[in-house]
């Protein structure tokens, strides 16, 4: 989507970029997390909370290091996410991504280009799944010791209306002007991928039961007040942003059957930017390349001009009979409502997404 760029950064709300202390090891600044009473405890599959969160970060950092051809380099996605996109859970199909892994040890700088009134954000995400988020173009400097851990993800999201012409413009005119400059280039540490995926499959059940992801993004690990929600949230929504930038509400049928038609109606959130509903499989990856998202740009609202009705089915011919259609091709699918630039954060925090019900 396109919008007027904010000239101020949200960084001041979440973190200062002037720190120069030595970085601490991940989670060394907080007490050991006790997960013994959790419904979906990472320990059930052999990991502590800290090990699981760190491994999720190292997993995506390793993937992006490999895709980009090393650290401190951006990998530019040149099209919207598809069913083959597995580098991150719950991929966002409202934006074109540019993502890389940066070595934190000696500080770094990120150059984010301007493109008129286009929506563009920068997010730094650490091994602790803490974040530093910024809206708009600029040169962002981060000193040595600013973040805990050895590496972080640099993610730049560029809003698009999803037309071929707009995506082409981003790829040819915006992405080439993005840049990471860092003073060290050590590779990402090793981790146990098999153990991670085993634990994620268990923990992500908690994600699917969350009413929302509000407050799950934090600037510092010391700010986490609900470790259970934090851990469930990142298992299915790694890379979440701060509520002031985007908010999320998972919604799903009970024991969704791909052979059934489902429908949902809700009042669209009041936003400065845009909203969307995307469907995923039980592991939070896209199921199809087409008909996977309904958003501000393509939705047909109901006669009241505010609410929207969406249908989900595995039959394209049936689905195309409806104004707003999502294609589901696996059982136990899920849906995620995103709202960008929510006008009233407190109001959306109380948003209770209705359940999907079977079509009449």
CORPEHU-V667608 format. One record per helix or strand. SS is the DSSP state (helix for helix, strand for strand). FROM is the first residue (numbers start at 1). LEN is the number of residues. If there is no record, write none. Layout:
# CORPEHU-V667608
ss=(SS,SS)
from=(FROM,FROM)
len=(LEN,LEN)
This chain:
# CORPEHU-V667608
ss=(strand,helix,helix,helix,strand,strand,strand,strand,strand,strand,strand,strand,helix,strand,helix,strand,helix,helix,strand,strand,strand,strand,strand,helix,strand,strand,helix,strand)
from=(2,11,42,49,73,95,108,118,120,130,138,151,164,179,193,218,221,227,246,262,271,293,307,316,325,334,345,357)
len=(1,4,4,20,4,9,5,1,7,6,5,9,14,4,15,1,3,11,6,6,10,3,7,4,3,9,5,2)
